[in-house]
């Protein structure tokens, strides 16, 4: 059974609030978010307050997600939109706080590229070590 409009608005608003909070935690201002996403501040503030009567424009939603480095699928699911062959899934498990810090740093425009390159190289080394260990077993 499809979710009611009120439930859909509430879920999408919560999604947008989390996305904006994460962006603000990375030091982005509303103007930075608007510039990165191409979605105006008044639009995403209406979204976070669930002040819309028709579903938000999917192109704007996708641009919002892309600009913030969020999978668009999460927003689309929050809007209650599913592919015909797709069944709703359980939400992803919570990300470990240390991993969240690393992911935020990698997407933060204020973190120097040199630092990001070091983190990526370390992650590649860990992944390679994991693959070799898995292949040996």
N, C-alpha and C positions, 0 to 999 in steps of 0.2 A: 504494500500500500504506500503511495507517495506521501511524503511529509507535507503538512499544511504549509501555507505561505508564511505564517508566523514562525513556525519552527525553522523553515529554510532561512528566513531573514535573520533569525537569532543565531543559527549556526554560522552563516556567512559573516555576520557582524563579529562573532567571536574569533573566527579565522582572521579577519582583517585586524582586529585589535591585537592578536598575538603577533601578526606579521609586523605591524607598526611598532609594537613594544620591542621586538627583536631588533628592528632597524634603529630605533632610538637607543637601545643598549649598545649598538655598534657606533654610536655617535652621530648618526644621520639626523638631520633636521627634517621637518616636513618639506621644506623647499628642496633639500637634497633628494628626498624620496620622490617628489614630483618630477624633478629633473631626470632621475634615474629610470623612472617608470613611464613617463609621459602621461601620467594620470594626475589631474589637478588635485590640489589639497582639498578643495571643497567636496570633490567626488569621493575621495577615500575617507574623508571624515563622515560624509553621509552614510557610506557603507558601514563604517564601524559603529554608527549609532542605529543601524538597521532602518534608516529613513529612505526607503525606496519602495515603490509599489510594484514595479515590474523588475524582472531579473536584470542585474547589471549586464552591460554589454560584454560579451565574452572576449572580444578583442581587447577591451580595456582591462579586464580581469587578467588575461594572459600577459599583457604588457606589465601590469602591476607585479605579477609573480616573477616574470623574467627579470625585471629591474631589481628585485630584491633577492633574487637567487632562490626562489621557492618553487617547487614543482607545481605547475598549473593544475595538475590533476587534483591536488589537495583542495584548491579553491572550487574547482568544478564539482567535486564530491560534496563540499560544504553547501553548494547551491542545489544539491540533490539531483544533479544531472549524471546519468549513467549511460554508457554505451549499451545498445540493445543486448549484446551478448555478455555484458559484464554485470556481475552481481556486486552489491555493496560489500566492501571488505571491512575488517576490523581496522581501527587506526593503528598506525605504526607504533611500536613500543617506544617509550621515552628514550631519548638519546642521553648517554652518560654525560654528566656535566663537563668533564674534561674534554670530551669529543666536541661538545657544543662550543666550548671556548675556542678550540682549534678551527672548527668550521667557520665561526664568526670572524676569527682573525684572517682566515684565507679569503673571506669575501669583503673584508673591511678595506675601503680605499685608502685609509690613513696608514695602514701597515705597509712598510716598505717592501717592494717586490723582492729584494734580497732576502728578507726574513721569510717571506712566503716560499721562496725557492728552497730554503733550508728545510722548512717543515715538509714540503712536498718530497724532497729527497729522502728525508728520514722515513716518511710514510711508505715510499717505494721500497726502501731497504727492509722495513718490517714486513710488508706484503710479500716481497720476494723470499724472505726467510720463512714466512708462513707457508708459501706455495711449496718450497723445497721440503719443508717438514711434512706437509701433507702428502707429497709425492713419495716420500720415503716410507710412509706407513702403509 
